[in-house]
Amino acid sequence: MFHRLAADAVLLLHLAFILFVLLGGLLALRWRWAPLAHLPAAAWGVFIELSGGLCPLTPLENRLRAAAGQAGYEGGFVAHYLLPVIYPAGLTHDMQFVLAFVVAAVNAAAYAWVWRRRSRRARMGARSNGR
């Protein structure tokens, strides 16, 4: 029972990490320190997709599932859980490049928005202090 629950917890952690990699740049709107945690995570996500590697959470989940008497799976988290929903044909090397580009583009847009918003606030603050 413990191993199954631990495998499920790793699965949820993995999903949370993927969401953080994709959307964590928006946290910079609220917390100035967020990019310190998010940018390395986003770089890791892009690296994993471009290199075709596996996140270490995938083999950990598989080992826990095997210890619980459940079957593990081949490939990575994205290929096993997300791609059948998003891309039913499966994960190809070209799709991994597309996923890496999507991660980079979404985060570039998020940080551009954060930067523009902070710049606008700084200009507004300078105008109100100058009066």
Backbone hydrogen bonds, N-H to C=O, Kabsch-Sander energy under -0.5 kcal/mol:
donor,donor_aa,acceptor,acceptor_aa,energy
5,L,1,M,-2.3
6,A,2,F,-2.7
7,A,3,H,-2.5
8,D,4,R,-2.3
9,A,5,L,-2.3
10,V,6,A,-2.4
11,L,7,A,-2.2
12,L,8,D,-2.3
13,L,9,A,-2.5
14,H,10,V,-2.8
15,L,11,L,-2.3
16,A,12,L,-2.6
17,F,13,L,-2.6
18,I,14,H,-2.3
19,L,15,L,-2.4
20,F,16,A,-2.4
21,V,17,F,-2.8
22,L,18,I,-2.3
23,L,19,L,-3.0
24,G,20,F,-2.3
26,L,23,L,-1.8
27,L,24,G,-1.5
28,A,25,G,-1.3
29,L,26,L,-1.6
30,R,27,L,-1.1
31,W,27,L,-2.9
34,A,31,W,-1.2
36,L,33,W,-1.5
37,A,33,W,-0.7
37,A,34,A,-1.1
38,H,34,A,-2.9
39,L,35,P,-2.2
41,A,37,A,-1.1
42,A,38,H,-3.0
43,A,39,L,-2.5
44,W,40,P,-2.2
45,G,41,A,-2.4
46,V,42,A,-2.4
47,F,43,A,-2.7
48,I,44,W,-2.8
49,E,45,G,-2.0
50,L,46,V,-2.7
51,S,47,F,-2.8
52,G,48,I,-1.1
53,G,48,I,-0.9
58,T,55,C,-1.7
60,L,56,P,-1.4
61,E,57,L,-2.6
62,N,58,T,-2.4
63,R,59,P,-2.6
64,L,60,L,-2.3
65,R,61,E,-2.5
66,A,62,N,-2.6
67,A,63,R,-2.4
68,A,64,L,-1.3
69,G,66,A,-1.5
70,Q,65,R,-3.2
80,H,76,G,-2.4
81,Y,77,F,-3.2
82,L,77,F,-0.8
82,L,78,V,-0.8
83,L,78,V,-3.4
85,V,82,L,-1.0
86,I,82,L,-2.6
87,Y,83,L,-2.5
90,G,87,Y,-2.0
96,Q,92,T,-1.9
97,F,93,H,-1.7
98,V,94,D,-1.9
99,L,95,M,-2.8
100,A,96,Q,-2.4
101,F,97,F,-2.4
102,V,98,V,-2.7
103,V,99,L,-2.5
104,A,100,A,-2.5
105,A,101,F,-3.2
106,V,102,V,-2.9
107,N,103,V,-2.1
108,A,104,A,-2.4
109,A,105,A,-2.5
110,A,106,V,-2.3
111,Y,107,N,-2.7
112,A,108,A,-2.2
113,W,109,A,-2.2
114,V,110,A,-2.4
115,W,111,Y,-2.7
116,R,112,A,-2.7
117,R,113,W,-2.5
118,R,114,V,-2.6
119,S,115,W,-2.6
120,R,116,R,-2.4
121,R,117,R,-2.2
122,A,118,R,-2.4
123,R,119,S,-2.4
124,M,120,R,-2.5
125,G,121,R,-2.6
126,A,122,A,-2.2
127,R,123,R,-2.1
128,S,124,M,-2.2
129,N,125,G,-1.8
130,G,126,A,-1.2
131,R,127,R,-0.6
